[in-house]
Amino acid sequence: MNSKDEYVSKMQAKLEEWNTEITMLTAGADKVGAKLKNEYHKQIESLKVMQAAARQKLEVLQQAGENAWKDLI
């Protein structure tokens, strides 16, 4: 990774990709039986936790100086 901006862009793209996956899983959960629906919701919650952690790391990264950002990844 060459620059902080490139890394931030890639992280933002990954977060958007996860948003899409969460939306698709949520829509799919409505179409399955009760047992599978529970599993879908567990997976969705797990993804949301990971996404929140990544979003928080991204915020810290965006505030880091140009020379310090590599220590954060």
PyMOL Python script that loads the backbone (N, CA, C, O; Angstrom):
from pymol import cmd

cmd.read_pdbstr("""\
ATOM      1  N   MET A   1       0.857  -1.166   0.000  1.00  0.00           N
ATOM      2  CA  MET A   1       0.000   0.000   0.000  1.00  0.00           C
ATOM      3  C   MET A   1       0.905   1.230   0.000  1.00  0.00           C
ATOM      4  O   MET A   1       1.770   1.378   0.863  1.00  0.00           O
ATOM      5  N   ASN A   2       0.699   2.085  -0.953  1.00  0.00           N
ATOM      6  CA  ASN A   2       1.583   3.221  -1.127  1.00  0.00           C
ATOM      7  C   ASN A   2       1.216   4.437  -0.302  1.00  0.00           C
ATOM      8  O   ASN A   2       2.103   5.110   0.223  1.00  0.00           O
ATOM      9  N   SER A   3      -0.050   4.731  -0.177  1.00  0.00           N
ATOM     10  CA  SER A   3      -0.401   5.955   0.525  1.00  0.00           C
ATOM     11  C   SER A   3      -1.599   5.743   1.428  1.00  0.00           C
ATOM     12  O   SER A   3      -2.385   4.808   1.272  1.00  0.00           O
ATOM     13  N   LYS A   4      -1.698   6.635   2.358  1.00  0.00           N
ATOM     14  CA  LYS A   4      -2.820   6.614   3.291  1.00  0.00           C
ATOM     15  C   LYS A   4      -4.136   6.736   2.537  1.00  0.00           C
ATOM     16  O   LYS A   4      -5.091   6.019   2.835  1.00  0.00           O
ATOM     17  N   ASP A   5      -4.192   7.633   1.567  1.00  0.00           N
ATOM     18  CA  ASP A   5      -5.426   7.844   0.802  1.00  0.00           C
ATOM     19  C   ASP A   5      -5.862   6.585   0.056  1.00  0.00           C
ATOM     20  O   ASP A   5      -7.053   6.281  -0.007  1.00  0.00           O
ATOM     21  N   GLU A   6      -4.902   5.855  -0.507  1.00  0.00           N
ATOM     22  CA  GLU A   6      -5.227   4.613  -1.200  1.00  0.00           C
ATOM     23  C   GLU A   6      -5.806   3.599  -0.218  1.00  0.00           C
ATOM     24  O   GLU A   6      -6.798   2.934  -0.517  1.00  0.00           O
ATOM     25  N   TYR A   7      -5.193   3.485   0.934  1.00  0.00           N
ATOM     26  CA  TYR A   7      -5.654   2.531   1.938  1.00  0.00           C
ATOM     27  C   TYR A   7      -7.046   2.910   2.421  1.00  0.00           C
ATOM     28  O   TYR A   7      -7.914   2.046   2.550  1.00  0.00           O
ATOM     29  N   VAL A   8      -7.267   4.185   2.688  1.00  0.00           N
ATOM     30  CA  VAL A   8      -8.579   4.657   3.141  1.00  0.00           C
ATOM     31  C   VAL A   8      -9.628   4.357   2.079  1.00  0.00           C
ATOM     32  O   VAL A   8     -10.725   3.907   2.410  1.00  0.00           O
ATOM     33  N   SER A   9      -9.319   4.593   0.833  1.00  0.00           N
ATOM     34  CA  SER A   9     -10.258   4.307  -0.260  1.00  0.00           C
ATOM     35  C   SER A   9     -10.612   2.833  -0.322  1.00  0.00           C
ATOM     36  O   SER A   9     -11.775   2.474  -0.504  1.00  0.00           O
ATOM     37  N   LYS A  10      -9.605   1.979  -0.170  1.00  0.00           N
ATOM     38  CA  LYS A  10      -9.865   0.538  -0.205  1.00  0.00           C
ATOM     39  C   LYS A  10     -10.717   0.106   0.984  1.00  0.00           C
ATOM     40  O   LYS A  10     -11.600  -0.739   0.836  1.00  0.00           O
ATOM     41  N   MET A  11     -10.459   0.677   2.162  1.00  0.00           N
ATOM     42  CA  MET A  11     -11.269   0.341   3.335  1.00  0.00           C
ATOM     43  C   MET A  11     -12.707   0.817   3.159  1.00  0.00           C
ATOM     44  O   MET A  11     -13.645   0.109   3.525  1.00  0.00           O
ATOM     45  N   GLN A  12     -12.883   2.005   2.602  1.00  0.00           N
ATOM     46  CA  GLN A  12     -14.229   2.517   2.369  1.00  0.00           C
ATOM     47  C   GLN A  12     -14.983   1.638   1.370  1.00  0.00           C
ATOM     48  O   GLN A  12     -16.176   1.383   1.537  1.00  0.00           O
ATOM     49  N   ALA A  13     -14.291   1.184   0.349  1.00  0.00           N
ATOM     50  CA  ALA A  13     -14.910   0.300  -0.636  1.00  0.00           C
ATOM     51  C   ALA A  13     -15.312  -1.028   0.013  1.00  0.00           C
ATOM     52  O   ALA A  13     -16.380  -1.565  -0.283  1.00  0.00           O
ATOM     53  N   LYS A  14     -14.469  -1.551   0.888  1.00  0.00           N
ATOM     54  CA  LYS A  14     -14.776  -2.798   1.573  1.00  0.00           C
ATOM     55  C   LYS A  14     -15.986  -2.621   2.490  1.00  0.00           C
ATOM     56  O   LYS A  14     -16.833  -3.511   2.571  1.00  0.00           O
ATOM     57  N   LEU A  15     -16.074  -1.498   3.172  1.00  0.00           N
ATOM     58  CA  LEU A  15     -17.223  -1.227   4.031  1.00  0.00           C
ATOM     59  C   LEU A  15     -18.514  -1.159   3.212  1.00  0.00           C
ATOM     60  O   LEU A  15     -19.551  -1.660   3.645  1.00  0.00           O
ATOM     61  N   GLU A  16     -18.451  -0.552   2.056  1.00  0.00           N
ATOM     62  CA  GLU A  16     -19.623  -0.498   1.177  1.00  0.00           C
ATOM     63  C   GLU A  16     -20.003  -1.894   0.682  1.00  0.00           C
ATOM     64  O   GLU A  16     -21.184  -2.225   0.575  1.00  0.00           O
ATOM     65  N   GLU A  17     -18.993  -2.703   0.385  1.00  0.00           N
ATOM     66  CA  GLU A  17     -19.247  -4.080  -0.041  1.00  0.00           C
ATOM     67  C   GLU A  17     -19.958  -4.845   1.080  1.00  0.00           C
ATOM     68  O   GLU A  17     -20.903  -5.593   0.828  1.00  0.00           O
ATOM     69  N   TRP A  18     -19.501  -4.653   2.305  1.00  0.00           N
ATOM     70  CA  TRP A  18     -20.145  -5.310   3.445  1.00  0.00           C
ATOM     71  C   TRP A  18     -21.580  -4.817   3.622  1.00  0.00           C
ATOM     72  O   TRP A  18     -22.466  -5.600   3.963  1.00  0.00           O
ATOM     73  N   ASN A  19     -21.814  -3.522   3.393  1.00  0.00           N
ATOM     74  CA  ASN A  19     -23.187  -3.002   3.465  1.00  0.00           C
ATOM     75  C   ASN A  19     -24.091  -3.752   2.489  1.00  0.00           C
ATOM     76  O   ASN A  19     -25.212  -4.129   2.831  1.00  0.00           O
ATOM     77  N   THR A  20     -23.597  -3.962   1.283  1.00  0.00           N
ATOM     78  CA  THR A  20     -24.358  -4.681   0.268  1.00  0.00           C
ATOM     79  C   THR A  20     -24.628  -6.119   0.702  1.00  0.00           C
ATOM     80  O   THR A  20     -25.741  -6.621   0.548  1.00  0.00           O
ATOM     81  N   GLU A  21     -23.610  -6.778   1.244  1.00  0.00           N
ATOM     82  CA  GLU A  21     -23.773  -8.154   1.704  1.00  0.00           C
ATOM     83  C   GLU A  21     -24.787  -8.234   2.841  1.00  0.00           C
ATOM     84  O   GLU A  21     -25.623  -9.137   2.864  1.00  0.00           O
ATOM     85  N   ILE A  22     -24.718  -7.300   3.779  1.00  0.00           N
ATOM     86  CA  ILE A  22     -25.663  -7.282   4.897  1.00  0.00           C
ATOM     87  C   ILE A  22     -27.084  -7.077   4.378  1.00  0.00           C
ATOM     88  O   ILE A  22     -28.018  -7.727   4.845  1.00  0.00           O
ATOM     89  N   THR A  23     -27.244  -6.187   3.426  1.00  0.00           N
ATOM     90  CA  THR A  23     -28.566  -5.942   2.840  1.00  0.00           C
ATOM     91  C   THR A  23     -29.099  -7.200   2.162  1.00  0.00           C
ATOM     92  O   THR A  23     -30.273  -7.539   2.312  1.00  0.00           O
ATOM     93  N   MET A  24     -28.244  -7.888   1.420  1.00  0.00           N
ATOM     94  CA  MET A  24     -28.659  -9.110   0.741  1.00  0.00           C
ATOM     95  C   MET A  24     -29.011 -10.206   1.746  1.00  0.00           C
ATOM     96  O   MET A  24     -30.001 -10.916   1.565  1.00  0.00           O
ATOM     97  N   LEU A  25     -28.216 -10.349   2.796  1.00  0.00           N
ATOM     98  CA  LEU A  25     -28.510 -11.353   3.814  1.00  0.00           C
ATOM     99  C   LEU A  25     -29.822 -11.044   4.530  1.00  0.00           C
ATOM    100  O   LEU A  25     -30.612 -11.942   4.821  1.00  0.00           O
ATOM    101  N   THR A  26     -30.037  -9.768   4.807  1.00  0.00           N
ATOM    102  CA  THR A  26     -31.277  -9.366   5.476  1.00  0.00           C
ATOM    103  C   THR A  26     -32.479  -9.699   4.601  1.00  0.00           C
ATOM    104  O   THR A  26     -33.485 -10.214   5.089  1.00  0.00           O
ATOM    105  N   ALA A  27     -32.375  -9.409   3.325  1.00  0.00           N
ATOM    106  CA  ALA A  27     -33.467  -9.731   2.398  1.00  0.00           C
ATOM    107  C   ALA A  27     -33.663 -11.239   2.309  1.00  0.00           C
ATOM    108  O   ALA A  27     -34.796 -11.717   2.254  1.00  0.00           O
ATOM    109  N   GLY A  28     -32.569 -11.987   2.294  1.00  0.00           N
ATOM    110  CA  GLY A  28     -32.658 -13.439   2.221  1.00  0.00           C
ATOM    111  C   GLY A  28     -33.245 -14.048   3.480  1.00  0.00           C
ATOM    112  O   GLY A  28     -33.920 -15.076   3.420  1.00  0.00           O
ATOM    113  N   ALA A  29     -32.994 -13.425   4.614  1.00  0.00           N
ATOM    114  CA  ALA A  29     -33.505 -13.936   5.886  1.00  0.00           C
ATOM    115  C   ALA A  29     -35.030 -13.927   5.913  1.00  0.00           C
ATOM    116  O   ALA A  29     -35.649 -14.766   6.567  1.00  0.00           O
ATOM    117  N   ASP A  30     -35.615 -13.003   5.221  1.00  0.00           N
ATOM    118  CA  ASP A  30     -37.077 -12.919   5.188  1.00  0.00           C
ATOM    119  C   ASP A  30     -37.708 -14.025   4.355  1.00  0.00           C
ATOM    120  O   ASP A  30     -38.919 -14.234   4.421  1.00  0.00           O
ATOM    121  N   LYS A  31     -36.902 -14.733   3.575  1.00  0.00           N
ATOM    122  CA  LYS A  31     -37.433 -15.734   2.654  1.00  0.00           C
ATOM    123  C   LYS A  31     -37.194 -17.168   3.119  1.00  0.00           C
ATOM    124  O   LYS A  31     -37.572 -18.110   2.422  1.00  0.00           O
ATOM    125  N   VAL A  32     -36.575 -17.348   4.283  1.00  0.00           N
ATOM    126  CA  VAL A  32     -36.255 -18.701   4.745  1.00  0.00           C
ATOM    127  C   VAL A  32     -37.092 -19.065   5.965  1.00  0.00           C
ATOM    128  O   VAL A  32     -37.786 -18.226   6.539  1.00  0.00           O
ATOM    129  N   GLY A  33     -37.012 -20.324   6.343  1.00  0.00           N
ATOM    130  CA  GLY A  33     -37.747 -20.797   7.500  1.00  0.00           C
ATOM    131  C   GLY A  33     -37.211 -20.216   8.796  1.00  0.00           C
ATOM    132  O   GLY A  33     -36.168 -19.562   8.812  1.00  0.00           O
ATOM    133  N   ALA A  34     -37.932 -20.460   9.882  1.00  0.00           N
ATOM    134  CA  ALA A  34     -37.606 -19.875  11.182  1.00  0.00           C
ATOM    135  C   ALA A  34     -36.212 -20.268  11.664  1.00  0.00           C
ATOM    136  O   ALA A  34     -35.481 -19.425  12.183  1.00  0.00           O
ATOM    137  N   LYS A  35     -35.838 -21.525  11.501  1.00  0.00           N
ATOM    138  CA  LYS A  35     -34.524 -21.985  11.971  1.00  0.00           C
ATOM    139  C   LYS A  35     -33.394 -21.295  11.215  1.00  0.00           C
ATOM    140  O   LYS A  35     -32.439 -20.805  11.818  1.00  0.00           O
ATOM    141  N   LEU A  36     -33.510 -21.263   9.902  1.00  0.00           N
ATOM    142  CA  LEU A  36     -32.492 -20.596   9.088  1.00  0.00           C
ATOM    143  C   LEU A  36     -32.505 -19.094   9.303  1.00  0.00           C
ATOM    144  O   LEU A  36     -31.462 -18.444   9.251  1.00  0.00           O
ATOM    145  N   LYS A  37     -33.675 -18.550   9.543  1.00  0.00           N
ATOM    146  CA  LYS A  37     -33.786 -17.109   9.763  1.00  0.00           C
ATOM    147  C   LYS A  37     -32.956 -16.699  10.975  1.00  0.00           C
ATOM    148  O   LYS A  37     -32.295 -15.661  10.952  1.00  0.00           O
ATOM    149  N   ASN A  38     -32.986 -17.498  12.019  1.00  0.00           N
ATOM    150  CA  ASN A  38     -32.201 -17.224  13.212  1.00  0.00           C
ATOM    151  C   ASN A  38     -30.703 -17.235  12.881  1.00  0.00           C
ATOM    152  O   ASN A  38     -29.958 -16.374  13.348  1.00  0.00           O
ATOM    153  N   GLU A  39     -30.264 -18.208  12.076  1.00  0.00           N
ATOM    154  CA  GLU A  39     -28.864 -18.287  11.669  1.00  0.00           C
ATOM    155  C   GLU A  39     -28.470 -17.073  10.822  1.00  0.00           C
ATOM    156  O   GLU A  39     -27.390 -16.510  11.004  1.00  0.00           O
ATOM    157  N   TYR A  40     -29.330 -16.680   9.916  1.00  0.00           N
ATOM    158  CA  TYR A  40     -29.074 -15.496   9.099  1.00  0.00           C
ATOM    159  C   TYR A  40     -28.857 -14.277   9.994  1.00  0.00           C
ATOM    160  O   TYR A  40     -27.920 -13.505   9.793  1.00  0.00           O
ATOM    161  N   HIS A  41     -29.724 -14.116  10.970  1.00  0.00           N
ATOM    162  CA  HIS A  41     -29.624 -12.942  11.830  1.00  0.00           C
ATOM    163  C   HIS A  41     -28.353 -12.979  12.690  1.00  0.00           C
ATOM    164  O   HIS A  41     -27.778 -11.930  12.983  1.00  0.00           O
ATOM    165  N   LYS A  42     -27.917 -14.163  13.092  1.00  0.00           N
ATOM    166  CA  LYS A  42     -26.646 -14.275  13.822  1.00  0.00           C
ATOM    167  C   LYS A  42     -25.492 -13.842  12.928  1.00  0.00           C
ATOM    168  O   LYS A  42     -24.601 -13.111  13.360  1.00  0.00           O
ATOM    169  N   GLN A  43     -25.515 -14.299  11.675  1.00  0.00           N
ATOM    170  CA  GLN A  43     -24.468 -13.923  10.724  1.00  0.00           C
ATOM    171  C   GLN A  43     -24.488 -12.421  10.446  1.00  0.00           C
ATOM    172  O   GLN A  43     -23.440 -11.779  10.367  1.00  0.00           O
ATOM    173  N   ILE A  44     -25.670 -11.882  10.300  1.00  0.00           N
ATOM    174  CA  ILE A  44     -25.808 -10.449  10.035  1.00  0.00           C
ATOM    175  C   ILE A  44     -25.247  -9.646  11.202  1.00  0.00           C
ATOM    176  O   ILE A  44     -24.515  -8.679  10.991  1.00  0.00           O
ATOM    177  N   GLU A  45     -25.578 -10.034  12.425  1.00  0.00           N
ATOM    178  CA  GLU A  45     -25.074  -9.321  13.601  1.00  0.00           C
ATOM    179  C   GLU A  45     -23.561  -9.425  13.696  1.00  0.00           C
ATOM    180  O   GLU A  45     -22.896  -8.458  14.067  1.00  0.00           O
ATOM    181  N   SER A  46     -23.010 -10.589  13.364  1.00  0.00           N
ATOM    182  CA  SER A  46     -21.565 -10.770  13.364  1.00  0.00           C
ATOM    183  C   SER A  46     -20.897  -9.844  12.346  1.00  0.00           C
ATOM    184  O   SER A  46     -19.874  -9.225  12.639  1.00  0.00           O
ATOM    185  N   LEU A  47     -21.478  -9.755  11.157  1.00  0.00           N
ATOM    186  CA  LEU A  47     -20.950  -8.849  10.130  1.00  0.00           C
ATOM    187  C   LEU A  47     -21.032  -7.392  10.561  1.00  0.00           C
ATOM    188  O   LEU A  47     -20.121  -6.608  10.297  1.00  0.00           O
ATOM    189  N   LYS A  48     -22.116  -7.034  11.219  1.00  0.00           N
ATOM    190  CA  LYS A  48     -22.274  -5.650  11.676  1.00  0.00           C
ATOM    191  C   LYS A  48     -21.226  -5.291  12.729  1.00  0.00           C
ATOM    192  O   LYS A  48     -20.722  -4.168  12.743  1.00  0.00           O
ATOM    193  N   VAL A  49     -20.897  -6.240  13.611  1.00  0.00           N
ATOM    194  CA  VAL A  49     -19.866  -6.002  14.628  1.00  0.00           C
ATOM    195  C   VAL A  49     -18.510  -5.800  13.951  1.00  0.00           C
ATOM    196  O   VAL A  49     -17.769  -4.878  14.293  1.00  0.00           O
ATOM    197  N   MET A  50     -18.193  -6.665  12.992  1.00  0.00           N
ATOM    198  CA  MET A  50     -16.923  -6.535  12.270  1.00  0.00           C
ATOM    199  C   MET A  50     -16.882  -5.225  11.486  1.00  0.00           C
ATOM    200  O   MET A  50     -15.847  -4.561  11.426  1.00  0.00           O
ATOM    201  N   GLN A  51     -17.996  -4.864  10.897  1.00  0.00           N
ATOM    202  CA  GLN A  51     -18.067  -3.636  10.126  1.00  0.00           C
ATOM    203  C   GLN A  51     -17.872  -2.413  11.031  1.00  0.00           C
ATOM    204  O   GLN A  51     -17.178  -1.467  10.659  1.00  0.00           O
ATOM    205  N   ALA A  52     -18.480  -2.436  12.204  1.00  0.00           N
ATOM    206  CA  ALA A  52     -18.335  -1.321  13.138  1.00  0.00           C
ATOM    207  C   ALA A  52     -16.881  -1.179  13.583  1.00  0.00           C
ATOM    208  O   ALA A  52     -16.376  -0.062  13.695  1.00  0.00           O
ATOM    209  N   ALA A  53     -16.207  -2.296  13.838  1.00  0.00           N
ATOM    210  CA  ALA A  53     -14.797  -2.258  14.224  1.00  0.00           C
ATOM    211  C   ALA A  53     -13.943  -1.693  13.092  1.00  0.00           C
ATOM    212  O   ALA A  53     -13.043  -0.887  13.331  1.00  0.00           O
ATOM    213  N   ALA A  54     -14.224  -2.115  11.870  1.00  0.00           N
ATOM    214  CA  ALA A  54     -13.476  -1.607  10.718  1.00  0.00           C
ATOM    215  C   ALA A  54     -13.736  -0.123  10.510  1.00  0.00           C
ATOM    216  O   ALA A  54     -12.820   0.635  10.191  1.00  0.00           O
ATOM    217  N   ARG A  55     -14.982   0.290  10.692  1.00  0.00           N
ATOM    218  CA  ARG A  55     -15.320   1.701  10.534  1.00  0.00           C
ATOM    219  C   ARG A  55     -14.594   2.554  11.582  1.00  0.00           C
ATOM    220  O   ARG A  55     -14.125   3.652  11.283  1.00  0.00           O
ATOM    221  N   GLN A  56     -14.509   2.037  12.808  1.00  0.00           N
ATOM    222  CA  GLN A  56     -13.810   2.757  13.874  1.00  0.00           C
ATOM    223  C   GLN A  56     -12.317   2.860  13.558  1.00  0.00           C
ATOM    224  O   GLN A  56     -11.706   3.909  13.762  1.00  0.00           O
ATOM    225  N   LYS A  57     -11.734   1.769  13.061  1.00  0.00           N
ATOM    226  CA  LYS A  57     -10.325   1.787  12.683  1.00  0.00           C
ATOM    227  C   LYS A  57     -10.093   2.784  11.547  1.00  0.00           C
ATOM    228  O   LYS A  57      -9.081   3.485  11.525  1.00  0.00           O
ATOM    229  N   LEU A  58     -11.019   2.842  10.621  1.00  0.00           N
ATOM    230  CA  LEU A  58     -10.910   3.776   9.511  1.00  0.00           C
ATOM    231  C   LEU A  58     -10.927   5.218  10.010  1.00  0.00           C
ATOM    232  O   LEU A  58     -10.161   6.051   9.525  1.00  0.00           O
ATOM    233  N   GLU A  59     -11.784   5.512  10.963  1.00  0.00           N
ATOM    234  CA  GLU A  59     -11.841   6.870  11.516  1.00  0.00           C
ATOM    235  C   GLU A  59     -10.520   7.246  12.178  1.00  0.00           C
ATOM    236  O   GLU A  59     -10.039   8.367  12.012  1.00  0.00           O
ATOM    237  N   VAL A  60      -9.927   6.308  12.933  1.00  0.00           N
ATOM    238  CA  VAL A  60      -8.629   6.566  13.567  1.00  0.00           C
ATOM    239  C   VAL A  60      -7.573   6.780  12.494  1.00  0.00           C
ATOM    240  O   VAL A  60      -6.741   7.681  12.597  1.00  0.00           O
ATOM    241  N   LEU A  61      -7.613   5.957  11.481  1.00  0.00           N
ATOM    242  CA  LEU A  61      -6.653   6.058  10.383  1.00  0.00           C
ATOM    243  C   LEU A  61      -6.749   7.401   9.678  1.00  0.00           C
ATOM    244  O   LEU A  61      -5.731   8.016   9.360  1.00  0.00           O
ATOM    245  N   GLN A  62      -7.977   7.858   9.432  1.00  0.00           N
ATOM    246  CA  GLN A  62      -8.166   9.124   8.734  1.00  0.00           C
ATOM    247  C   GLN A  62      -7.617  10.296   9.549  1.00  0.00           C
ATOM    248  O   GLN A  62      -7.222  11.314   8.981  1.00  0.00           O
ATOM    249  N   GLN A  63      -7.592  10.161  10.856  1.00  0.00           N
ATOM    250  CA  GLN A  63      -7.094  11.232  11.709  1.00  0.00           C
ATOM    251  C   GLN A  63      -5.583  11.153  11.915  1.00  0.00           C
ATOM    252  O   GLN A  63      -4.970  12.112  12.384  1.00  0.00           O
ATOM    253  N   ALA A  64      -4.987  10.024  11.569  1.00  0.00           N
ATOM    254  CA  ALA A  64      -3.551   9.834  11.759  1.00  0.00           C
ATOM    255  C   ALA A  64      -2.766  10.667  10.761  1.00  0.00           C
ATOM    256  O   ALA A  64      -3.237  10.958   9.661  1.00  0.00           O
ATOM    257  N   GLY A  65      -1.592  11.036  11.154  1.00  0.00           N
ATOM    258  CA  GLY A  65      -0.706  11.782  10.266  1.00  0.00           C
ATOM    259  C   GLY A  65      -0.203  10.900   9.134  1.00  0.00           C
ATOM    260  O   GLY A  65      -0.290   9.674   9.207  1.00  0.00           O
ATOM    261  N   GLU A  66       0.314  11.517   8.109  1.00  0.00           N
ATOM    262  CA  GLU A  66       0.778  10.786   6.918  1.00  0.00           C
ATOM    263  C   GLU A  66       1.866   9.794   7.258  1.00  0.00           C
ATOM    264  O   GLU A  66       1.934   8.730   6.642  1.00  0.00           O
ATOM    265  N   ASN A  67       2.717  10.103   8.217  1.00  0.00           N
ATOM    266  CA  ASN A  67       3.809   9.187   8.571  1.00  0.00           C
ATOM    267  C   ASN A  67       3.390   8.121   9.579  1.00  0.00           C
ATOM    268  O   ASN A  67       4.026   7.070   9.658  1.00  0.00           O
ATOM    269  N   ALA A  68       2.337   8.372  10.347  1.00  0.00           N
ATOM    270  CA  ALA A  68       1.926   7.455  11.403  1.00  0.00           C
ATOM    271  C   ALA A  68       0.912   6.427  10.952  1.00  0.00           C
ATOM    272  O   ALA A  68       0.708   5.441  11.660  1.00  0.00           O
ATOM    273  N   TRP A  69       0.278   6.601   9.831  1.00  0.00           N
ATOM    274  CA  TRP A  69      -0.826   5.729   9.446  1.00  0.00           C
ATOM    275  C   TRP A  69      -0.415   4.279   9.249  1.00  0.00           C
ATOM    276  O   TRP A  69      -1.212   3.377   9.504  1.00  0.00           O
ATOM    277  N   LYS A  70       0.811   4.036   8.799  1.00  0.00           N
ATOM    278  CA  LYS A  70       1.257   2.662   8.568  1.00  0.00           C
ATOM    279  C   LYS A  70       1.343   1.870   9.863  1.00  0.00           C
ATOM    280  O   LYS A  70       1.202   0.647   9.848  1.00  0.00           O
ATOM    281  N   ASP A  71       1.572   2.543  10.977  1.00  0.00           N
ATOM    282  CA  ASP A  71       1.607   1.862  12.269  1.00  0.00           C
ATOM    283  C   ASP A  71       0.223   1.371  12.669  1.00  0.00           C
ATOM    284  O   ASP A  71       0.106   0.475  13.506  1.00  0.00           O
ATOM    285  N   LEU A  72      -0.811   1.934  12.093  1.00  0.00           N
ATOM    286  CA  LEU A  72      -2.173   1.586  12.461  1.00  0.00           C
ATOM    287  C   LEU A  72      -2.727   0.385  11.704  1.00  0.00           C
ATOM    288  O   LEU A  72      -3.715  -0.215  12.128  1.00  0.00           O
ATOM    289  N   ILE A  73      -2.098   0.033  10.589  1.00  0.00           N
ATOM    290  CA  ILE A  73      -2.645  -1.081   9.801  1.00  0.00           C
ATOM    291  C   ILE A  73      -1.998  -2.393  10.168  1.00  0.00           C
ATOM    292  O   ILE A  73      -2.340  -3.431   9.601  1.00  0.00           O
TER     293      ILE A  73
END
""", "prot")
cmd.dss("prot")
cmd.show_as("cartoon", "prot")
cmd.util.cbc("prot")
cmd.orient("prot")
